[in-house]
Amino acid sequence: MGTTTPPRTLAEALRARGDESLAGLLRARPDLLNPVPNDITQLATRAGTRASVVRALEHLDRFALQTAEALAVARDPAPYDTLLSLLTGDGLDDGEQRDDVGAAVTAALPGALATLREQALVWGEDERLRLVRTARELLAPSPQHPSPTGLGPTVAEATAGMSPGRLQEILLASGLPATHDPVSAVAALSALFKDRTRMAELLDTAPVEALSVLDRLVWGPPYGEVTPNPTPPVKWLRDRGLLLPVSTRTVVLPREAALHLRAGRAHRVPEPVPPVVAAAAERDPQAVDRAAAGQAFTALSTVEELLKLWNGGGPAILRAGGLSVRELKRVAAALEVTEPIAAFWVELAYAAGLLATDGESDERYAPTPAYDEWLDLSAQDRWTHLATAWLPATRVPGLVGGQDAKGRALSALGPELDRSAAPEVRRRVLALFAELPPGTAPDPETLLRRLRWERPLRGSSPSGEGTDLRSRLALWTLNEAELLGITGRGALSSQARALLDEGEDAAAALLAPLLPEPLDHVLLQADLTAVAPGPLERPLAETLSVLADVESKGGATVYRFTPGSVRRALDAGQAAADLHAFLAAHSRTPVPQPLSYLIDDVARRHGHLRIGAASAYVRCDDEAVLNEILADRRSTGLRLRRLAPTVLASQADPVSLLEALREMGYAPAAESAEGDVLITRAGARRTPPRTPPVPVPEGPPVPDATLLGAAVRAIRAGDTAATVVRKDQPGGSTSTTASGSLPRTTSAETLATVQAAAMTGTAVWIGYVNAEGAASQRVIAPVRVEGGFVTAYDHTADEVRTFALHRITGVAELAEDGQG
């Protein structure tokens, strides 16, 4: 194809592109690479398939989509000026000032057209712009699928099948000369609707009610229902072809008439410029960083508290997967948050790989071994671990509590929460935050408007949970970013900017000075409480959480000592002396006497009763205590009986017996078969090693530069083989290869031709059938022929390969340049 010859097909247009332009197409539409097309023709065919075109349209911004919609209602092919006129109007709309919009459209149109060309949705020169057929079918108007522009069919399309007599009546009513040629009649009516002066004169004679009907239809939908006996205004419009029949009860406003009423505009409001994200508030950047750091610390504490809650084994998994509503309520109550926020923390721990299922027959959720490794990290590194797990996660906690397409409830940790668009929306929201000056909180409404402009077709979800999933994802992102400490007081923090731009180390370095230093002490008080005026060092916090119960949280945490909490510490292997020494070492105030008495009193009674397996038994050296238990009505359900003066037997299992006696106010201890006291350590339940859930990808991944380069070379080489000019037989006429047509020569001719090619260093065209029986056409440059094999450079695969001579169906010489 000569350089000045306009392309006749999309394949020719792609063939004329440079390698960088082809790589840009494959980068923008990676689905075209699966698998790598054999040649340009196959690439063009694949680029025109419905699924691929729909995916490409979904990635267009609003103005690029409006440009494609305008081309869909223009005549094919359309010159650039016609396209520009459809977007700006003809300038004759009753003096309405549209100069600013027209100038913005004029400036933005070349860029939008370049985007459509790069993605192979539009091809051809400016004088003959063509929208690919599939995109035209998707965007063009029809009764079943109204055009996004609100325009109806053309006069020619709407009058197809109309009787010549009816066309004559319309021409006469419109003041046009009669003609018996239907084609001429349609052309005359179309010309009338396109003529500004004559159309204005016709509408000046219309009843006011008829103009009101046109006003309701002009911006779409263009279809309306009529009765068998229409009103006079509708009859006036129908008689003059301004309303054309689609069926016995439906009429349509033809496209040419609507464009006149719109002053030539395909869209009511062209949007060439993206909406500006407005600032809702401007805050001190340092205050934003401090607020975000405080929330980041709260996030760490909340995740740690959640996993401590399930340290000994969490809730059971529903049969359909996920967490039950009752268990989510328990988590929310324990964390003192709402259920949607509790679902977020549960899903975040799961996404970070800190929480998983244990895989047992009675499957439950529990912390993973990675949780212990996470606890050993510094606070800033623990936060970056959570943040980097949240950014690419496709699971959407905001869906919890809703229903799927089949009406089934969506549960936390359930199988139906993945939405592949979530990571892209999340990162785009944060990128829009980052474009604002530090400390600036964006207005959510303008931010959503910007997102809708960037991806106007990406709002709906195939799952059926809403018509604007992208906006819902953005709103959930705003809330989750604040909970996680990505933002503070509505603005993006400096540490989050560093995380997005520079990575985890930079973000951790900025966050570290803003986090509170862990304390090594508490303040003991006379009312059996301890106050931690800040975060505690991990060993202190872990021991104190066993010895006391958390009463309140906030800037300072209040712990309360109770007989149950002290017994819990004794069960974990601590002695009374150990507890006294621990409190004395870590309290900035003297240990109150009531607390010392409480520890001694519980320790004195701890282990006085012994529980073992009989099914279960109770052993105590004090017969009076056993008599007291037997006399207590609350022990009836345990079905106790005396085996000896100091031993009672029960049909309950040891664990149930232990818990029942503790509820009755005793302090029993479990013992082993050897009679030793069993020490129960908190936090011993862990799942086997688990990997975090893999995000569900949204379509094929974007290929890297190496893959793109290799793909372009392979497509070019395949195209060379598919379009090369060859001689059908040695000395015969020349022709281009036909798809699926393999050359046929005898074995002797094949051998002679490839030997000659190897000696002269020329390329030949061969047909080849591989070991699996797959036939292909190839252009090769033979290097060596020996032992029944040909070693040659394969232009199709862009590599050196060896071919078996007996598998070559035939060979033909390539025509010289200029032949054929």
Solvent accessible surface area in square Angstrom, and as a share of the most:
residue,aa,sasa,rsa
1,M,123,0.55
2,G,45,0.43
3,T,144,0.84
4,T,131,0.76
5,T,66,0.38
6,P,71,0.44
7,P,26,0.17
8,R,183,0.67
9,T,67,0.39
10,L,22,0.11
11,A,15,0.11
12,E,23,0.10
13,A,17,0.13
14,L,1,0.00
15,R,75,0.27
16,A,71,0.55
17,R,43,0.16
18,G,44,0.42
19,D,79,0.41
20,E,152,0.68
21,S,46,0.29
22,L,1,0.00
23,A,15,0.12
24,G,8,0.08
25,L,0,0.00
26,L,1,0.00
27,R,117,0.43
28,A,38,0.29
29,R,5,0.02
30,P,20,0.13
31,D,20,0.10
32,L,0,0.00
33,L,21,0.10
34,N,113,0.58
35,P,96,0.60
36,V,56,0.32
37,P,2,0.02
38,N,99,0.51
39,D,22,0.11
40,I,0,0.00
41,T,69,0.40
42,Q,65,0.29
43,L,0,0.00
44,A,10,0.08
45,T,90,0.52
46,R,45,0.16
47,A,0,0.00
48,G,24,0.23
49,T,60,0.35
50,R,149,0.54
51,A,68,0.53
52,S,5,0.03
53,V,0,0.00
54,V,54,0.31
55,R,85,0.31
56,A,4,0.03
57,L,6,0.03
58,E,52,0.23
59,H,68,0.30
60,L,2,0.01
61,D,43,0.22
62,R,65,0.24
63,F,5,0.02
64,A,2,0.01
65,L,8,0.04
66,Q,14,0.06
67,T,0,0.00
68,A,0,0.00
69,E,10,0.04
70,A,0,0.00
71,L,1,0.00
72,A,2,0.02
73,V,7,0.04
74,A,10,0.08
75,R,194,0.71
76,D,60,0.31
77,P,33,0.21
78,A,1,0.01
79,P,59,0.37
80,Y,48,0.18
81,D,106,0.55
82,T,55,0.32
83,L,0,0.00
84,L,38,0.19
85,S,45,0.29
86,L,15,0.08
87,L,0,0.00
88,T,28,0.16
89,G,10,0.10
90,D,56,0.29
91,G,63,0.60
92,L,101,0.50
93,D,22,0.11
94,D,148,0.77
95,G,61,0.59
96,E,100,0.45
97,Q,151,0.67
98,R,42,0.15
99,D,109,0.56
100,D,123,0.64
101,V,53,0.31
102,G,16,0.16
103,A,66,0.51
104,A,30,0.23
105,V,0,0.00
106,T,66,0.38
107,A,83,0.64
108,A,28,0.22
109,L,0,0.00
110,P,72,0.45
111,G,45,0.44
112,A,9,0.07
113,L,3,0.02
114,A,55,0.43
115,T,49,0.29
116,L,0,0.00
117,R,70,0.26
118,E,79,0.35
119,Q,18,0.08
120,A,0,0.00
121,L,0,0.00
122,V,1,0.01
123,W,31,0.11
124,G,12,0.12
125,E,92,0.41
126,D,61,0.32
127,E,122,0.55
128,R,119,0.43
129,L,0,0.00
130,R,58,0.21
131,L,6,0.03
132,V,8,0.04
133,R,190,0.69
134,T,21,0.12
135,A,0,0.00
136,R,45,0.17
137,E,112,0.50
138,L,46,0.23
139,L,10,0.05
140,A,26,0.20
141,P,18,0.12
142,S,34,0.22
143,P,73,0.46
144,Q,138,0.61
145,H,130,0.58
146,P,73,0.46
147,S,7,0.05
148,P,78,0.49
149,T,8,0.05
150,G,8,0.08
151,L,0,0.00
152,G,0,0.00
153,P,20,0.13
154,T,30,0.17
155,V,0,0.00
156,A,58,0.45
157,E,104,0.47
158,A,17,0.13
159,T,7,0.04
160,A,81,0.63
161,G,88,0.85
162,M,34,0.15
163,S,62,0.40
164,P,71,0.45
165,G,43,0.42
166,R,58,0.21
167,L,5,0.02
168,Q,26,0.11
169,E,97,0.44
170,I,1,0.01
171,L,2,0.01
172,L,115,0.57
173,A,38,0.29
174,S,14,0.09
175,G,68,0.66
176,L,14,0.07
177,P,109,0.69
178,A,61,0.47
179,T,34,0.20
180,H,168,0.75
181,D,63,0.33
182,P,59,0.37
183,V,118,0.68
184,S,47,0.30
185,A,1,0.01
186,V,26,0.15
187,A,58,0.45
188,A,30,0.23
189,L,1,0.00
190,S,16,0.11
191,A,47,0.37
192,L,6,0.03
193,F,0,0.00
194,K,122,0.52
195,D,50,0.26
196,R,70,0.26
197,T,90,0.52
198,R,92,0.34
199,M,0,0.00
200,A,44,0.34
201,E,103,0.46
202,L,19,0.10
203,L,20,0.10
204,D,120,0.62
205,T,93,0.54
206,A,13,0.10
207,P,48,0.30
208,V,115,0.66
209,E,100,0.45
210,A,0,0.00
211,L,64,0.32
212,S,47,0.30
213,V,19,0.11
214,L,2,0.01
215,D,102,0.53
216,R,166,0.61
217,L,19,0.10
218,V,12,0.07
219,W,53,0.19
220,G,25,0.24
221,P,89,0.56
222,P,2,0.01
223,Y,39,0.15
224,G,21,0.20
225,E,143,0.64
226,V,16,0.09
227,T,76,0.44
228,P,108,0.68
229,N,135,0.69
230,P,23,0.15
231,T,79,0.46
232,P,107,0.67
233,P,19,0.12
234,V,23,0.13
235,K,99,0.42
236,W,35,0.12
237,L,0,0.00
238,R,64,0.23
239,D,35,0.18
240,R,50,0.18
241,G,0,0.00
242,L,0,0.00
243,L,2,0.01
244,L,0,0.00
245,P,53,0.33
246,V,67,0.39
247,S,61,0.40
248,T,131,0.76
249,R,123,0.45
250,T,33,0.19
251,V,4,0.03
252,V,0,0.00
253,L,0,0.00
254,P,0,0.00
255,R,21,0.08
256,E,19,0.08
257,A,0,0.00
258,A,1,0.01
259,L,35,0.17
260,H,25,0.11
261,L,58,0.29
262,R,3,0.01
263,A,4,0.03
264,G,16,0.15
265,R,19,0.07
266,A,0,0.00
267,H,14,0.06
268,R,138,0.50
269,V,95,0.55
270,P,7,0.04
271,E,57,0.25
272,P,17,0.11
273,V,92,0.53
274,P,46,0.29
275,P,24,0.15
276,V,120,0.69
277,V,13,0.08
278,A,43,0.33
279,A,54,0.42
280,A,63,0.49
281,A,30,0.23
282,E,145,0.65
283,R,81,0.29
284,D,76,0.39
285,P,55,0.35
286,Q,119,0.53
287,A,16,0.12
288,V,1,0.00
289,D,20,0.11
290,R,135,0.49
291,A,37,0.29
292,A,0,0.00
293,A,1,0.01
294,G,39,0.38
295,Q,52,0.23
296,A,0,0.00
297,F,53,0.22
298,T,64,0.37
299,A,0,0.00
300,L,4,0.02
301,S,51,0.33
302,T,16,0.10
303,V,0,0.00
304,E,24,0.11
305,E,55,0.25
306,L,0,0.00
307,L,0,0.00
308,K,72,0.31
309,L,85,0.42
310,W,11,0.04
311,N,26,0.13
312,G,61,0.59
313,G,24,0.23
314,G,5,0.04
315,P,8,0.05
316,A,43,0.33
317,I,39,0.20
318,L,73,0.36
319,R,249,0.91
320,A,87,0.67
321,G,20,0.19
322,G,1,0.01
323,L,2,0.01
324,S,25,0.16
325,V,97,0.56
326,R,167,0.61
327,E,34,0.15
328,L,13,0.07
329,K,101,0.43
330,R,134,0.49
331,V,1,0.01
332,A,6,0.05
333,A,76,0.59
334,A,38,0.30
335,L,10,0.05
336,E,126,0.56
337,V,47,0.27
338,T,81,0.47
339,E,60,0.27
340,P,98,0.62
341,I,52,0.27
342,A,0,0.00
343,A,0,0.00
344,F,6,0.03
345,W,5,0.02
346,V,0,0.00
347,E,5,0.02
348,L,5,0.02
349,A,0,0.00
350,Y,54,0.20
351,A,15,0.11
352,A,4,0.03
353,G,5,0.05
354,L,1,0.00
355,L,2,0.01
356,A,9,0.07
357,T,35,0.20
358,D,5,0.03
359,G,50,0.48
360,E,101,0.45
361,S,126,0.81
362,D,82,0.43
363,E,66,0.30
364,R,81,0.30
365,Y,7,0.03
366,A,0,0.00
367,P,0,0.00
368,T,1,0.00
369,P,46,0.29
370,A,36,0.28
371,Y,2,0.01
372,D,57,0.30
373,E,116,0.52
374,W,5,0.02
375,L,22,0.11
376,D,120,0.62
377,L,79,0.39
378,S,48,0.31
379,A,21,0.16
380,Q,44,0.20
381,D,57,0.29
382,R,23,0.08
383,W,0,0.00
384,T,3,0.02
385,H,68,0.30
386,L,0,0.00
387,A,0,0.00
388,T,41,0.24
389,A,18,0.14
390,W,9,0.03
391,L,5,0.03
392,P,54,0.34
393,A,13,0.10
394,T,3,0.02
395,R,25,0.09
396,V,3,0.02
397,P,12,0.08
398,G,29,0.28
399,L,5,0.02
400,V,30,0.17
401,G,68,0.66
402,G,32,0.30
403,Q,112,0.50
404,D,20,0.10
405,A,76,0.59
406,K,156,0.66
407,G,40,0.39
408,R,133,0.49
409,A,84,0.65
410,L,9,0.05
411,S,23,0.15
412,A,1,0.01
413,L,14,0.07
414,G,2,0.02
415,P,88,0.55
416,E,80,0.36
417,L,1,0.00
418,D,43,0.22
419,R,25,0.09
420,S,37,0.24
421,A,19,0.15
422,A,2,0.02
423,P,25,0.16
424,E,58,0.26
425,V,0,0.00
426,R,10,0.04
427,R,116,0.42
428,R,62,0.23
429,V,1,0.00
430,L,1,0.01
431,A,36,0.28
432,L,2,0.01
433,F,8,0.04
434,A,34,0.27
435,E,111,0.50
436,L,25,0.12
437,P,87,0.55
438,P,82,0.51
439,G,2,0.02
440,T,7,0.04
441,A,6,0.04
442,P,10,0.06
443,D,41,0.21
444,P,60,0.38
445,E,85,0.38
446,T,16,0.09
447,L,0,0.00
448,L,11,0.05
449,R,111,0.41
450,R,39,0.14
451,L,1,0.01
452,R,84,0.31
453,W,22,0.08
454,E,19,0.08
455,R,58,0.21
456,P,30,0.19
457,L,75,0.37
458,R,30,0.11
459,G,12,0.11
460,S,80,0.52
461,S,14,0.09
462,P,139,0.87
463,S,28,0.18
464,G,58,0.56
465,E,33,0.15
466,G,26,0.25
467,T,124,0.72
468,D,43,0.22
469,L,12,0.06
470,R,10,0.04
471,S,10,0.07
472,R,80,0.29
473,L,6,0.03
474,A,0,0.00
475,L,75,0.37
476,W,49,0.17
477,T,5,0.03
478,L,32,0.16
479,N,90,0.46
480,E,12,0.06
481,A,2,0.01
482,E,61,0.27
483,L,39,0.19
484,L,0,0.00
485,G,0,0.00
486,I,2,0.01
487,T,4,0.02
488,G,1,0.01
489,R,120,0.44
490,G,28,0.27
491,A,0,0.00
492,L,4,0.02
493,S,0,0.00
494,S,39,0.25
495,Q,1,0.00
496,A,1,0.01
497,R,47,0.17
498,A,5,0.04
499,L,13,0.07
500,L,48,0.24
501,D,114,0.59
502,E,132,0.59
503,G,26,0.25
504,E,83,0.37
505,D,124,0.64
506,A,26,0.20
507,A,0,0.00
508,A,11,0.08
509,A,70,0.55
510,L,85,0.43
511,L,0,0.00
512,A,36,0.28
513,P,106,0.67
514,L,65,0.32
515,L,16,0.08
516,P,62,0.39
517,E,140,0.63
518,P,72,0.45
519,L,47,0.23
520,D,72,0.37
521,H,27,0.12
522,V,2,0.01
523,L,61,0.30
524,L,7,0.03
525,Q,77,0.34
526,A,76,0.59
527,D,80,0.41
528,L,45,0.22
529,T,4,0.02
530,A,0,0.00
531,V,29,0.17
532,A,1,0.01
533,P,59,0.37
534,G,14,0.13
535,P,31,0.19
536,L,23,0.12
537,E,77,0.35
538,R,62,0.23
539,P,94,0.59
540,L,6,0.03
541,A,21,0.16
542,E,74,0.33
543,T,42,0.24
544,L,0,0.00
545,S,38,0.25
546,V,34,0.20
547,L,1,0.00
548,A,1,0.01
549,D,55,0.29
550,V,77,0.44
551,E,90,0.40
552,S,50,0.32
553,K,83,0.35
554,G,60,0.58
555,G,77,0.74
556,A,42,0.32
557,T,29,0.17
558,V,32,0.19
559,Y,18,0.07
560,R,78,0.28
561,F,2,0.01
562,T,40,0.23
563,P,73,0.46
564,G,28,0.27
565,S,1,0.01
566,V,0,0.00
567,R,47,0.17
568,R,93,0.34
569,A,2,0.01
570,L,15,0.07
571,D,15,0.08
572,A,14,0.11
573,G,37,0.36
574,Q,66,0.29
575,A,52,0.40
576,A,24,0.19
577,A,75,0.58
578,D,69,0.36
579,L,1,0.01
580,H,52,0.23
581,A,63,0.49
582,F,32,0.13
583,L,2,0.01
584,A,66,0.51
585,A,78,0.61
586,H,52,0.23
587,S,18,0.11
588,R,159,0.58
589,T,47,0.28
590,P,120,0.75
591,V,43,0.24
592,P,18,0.11
593,Q,115,0.51
594,P,63,0.39
595,L,1,0.01
596,S,27,0.17
597,Y,133,0.51
598,L,23,0.12
599,I,0,0.00
600,D,59,0.31
601,D,50,0.26
602,V,3,0.02
603,A,30,0.23
604,R,165,0.60
605,R,94,0.34
606,H,37,0.17
607,G,15,0.14
608,H,81,0.36
609,L,4,0.02
610,R,58,0.21
611,I,1,0.01
612,G,3,0.03
613,A,82,0.64
614,A,66,0.51
615,S,65,0.42
616,A,0,0.00
617,Y,43,0.17
618,V,0,0.00
619,R,81,0.30
620,C,2,0.01
621,D,121,0.63
622,D,54,0.28
623,E,85,0.38
624,A,66,0.51
625,V,26,0.15
626,L,0,0.00
627,N,75,0.38
628,E,101,0.45
629,I,0,0.00
630,L,68,0.34
631,A,85,0.66
632,D,34,0.17
633,R,216,0.79
634,R,150,0.55
635,S,7,0.04
636,T,102,0.60
637,G,70,0.67
638,L,17,0.08
639,R,157,0.57
640,L,27,0.13
641,R,151,0.55
642,R,91,0.33
643,L,95,0.47
644,A,37,0.29
645,P,78,0.49
646,T,42,0.25
647,V,31,0.18
648,L,0,0.00
649,A,8,0.06
650,S,6,0.04
651,Q,116,0.52
652,A,23,0.18
653,D,70,0.36
654,P,45,0.28
655,V,99,0.57
656,S,49,0.32
657,L,0,0.00
658,L,22,0.11
659,E,95,0.43
660,A,25,0.19
661,L,0,0.00
662,R,60,0.22
663,E,144,0.64
664,M,19,0.08
665,G,54,0.52
666,Y,33,0.13
667,A,8,0.06
668,P,0,0.00
669,A,1,0.01
670,A,21,0.16
671,E,11,0.05
672,S,27,0.17
673,A,109,0.84
674,E,139,0.62
675,G,27,0.26
676,D,90,0.47
677,V,63,0.36
678,L,88,0.44
679,I,87,0.44
680,T,82,0.48
681,R,162,0.59
682,A,81,0.63
683,G,19,0.18
684,A,84,0.65
685,R,79,0.29
686,R,61,0.22
687,T,5,0.03
688,P,62,0.39
689,P,114,0.72
690,R,85,0.31
691,T,123,0.71
692,P,67,0.42
693,P,43,0.27
694,V,126,0.73
695,P,53,0.34
696,V,66,0.38
697,P,99,0.62
698,E,67,0.30
699,G,37,0.36
700,P,40,0.25
701,P,113,0.71
702,V,105,0.60
703,P,13,0.08
704,D,90,0.47
705,A,83,0.64
706,T,111,0.65
707,L,87,0.43
708,L,4,0.02
709,G,27,0.26
710,A,42,0.33
711,A,2,0.02
712,V,6,0.03
713,R,131,0.48
714,A,33,0.26
715,I,0,0.00
716,R,59,0.21
717,A,11,0.09
718,G,4,0.04
719,D,9,0.05
720,T,63,0.36
721,A,3,0.03
722,A,35,0.27
723,T,58,0.33
724,V,23,0.13
725,V,45,0.26
726,R,21,0.08
727,K,40,0.17
728,D,53,0.28
729,Q,78,0.34
730,P,67,0.42
731,G,77,0.74
732,G,34,0.33
733,S,84,0.54
734,T,37,0.22
735,S,42,0.27
736,T,82,0.48
737,T,15,0.09
738,A,55,0.43
739,S,120,0.78
740,G,71,0.68
741,S,44,0.28
742,L,31,0.16
743,P,8,0.05
744,R,158,0.58
745,T,24,0.14
746,T,82,0.48
747,S,99,0.64
748,A,76,0.59
749,E,75,0.34
750,T,5,0.03
751,L,69,0.34
752,A,59,0.46
753,T,15,0.09
754,V,0,0.00
755,Q,78,0.35
756,A,52,0.40
757,A,4,0.03
758,A,28,0.22
759,M,169,0.76
760,T,97,0.56
761,G,60,0.58
762,T,71,0.41
763,A,28,0.22
764,V,3,0.02
765,W,0,0.00
766,I,0,0.00
767,G,0,0.00
768,Y,25,0.09
769,V,44,0.25
770,N,54,0.28
771,A,78,0.60
772,E,148,0.66
773,G,52,0.50
774,A,57,0.44
775,A,61,0.47
776,S,39,0.25
777,Q,32,0.14
778,R,41,0.15
779,V,3,0.01
780,I,0,0.00
781,A,23,0.18
782,P,5,0.03
783,V,95,0.54
784,R,120,0.44
785,V,32,0.18
786,E,106,0.47
787,G,73,0.70
788,G,39,0.37
789,F,102,0.43
790,V,0,0.00
791,T,25,0.14
792,A,0,0.00
793,Y,73,0.28
794,D,0,0.00
795,H,63,0.28
796,T,30,0.17
797,A,30,0.24
798,D,52,0.27
799,E,79,0.35
800,V,97,0.56
801,R,86,0.31
802,T,83,0.48
803,F,5,0.02
804,A,9,0.07
805,L,34,0.17
806,H,148,0.66
807,R,81,0.30
808,I,14,0.07
809,T,25,0.15
810,G,0,0.00
811,V,1,0.00
812,A,0,0.00
813,E,65,0.29
814,L,43,0.21
815,A,15,0.11
816,E,126,0.56
817,D,149,0.77
818,G,86,0.83
819,Q,76,0.34
820,G,98,0.94
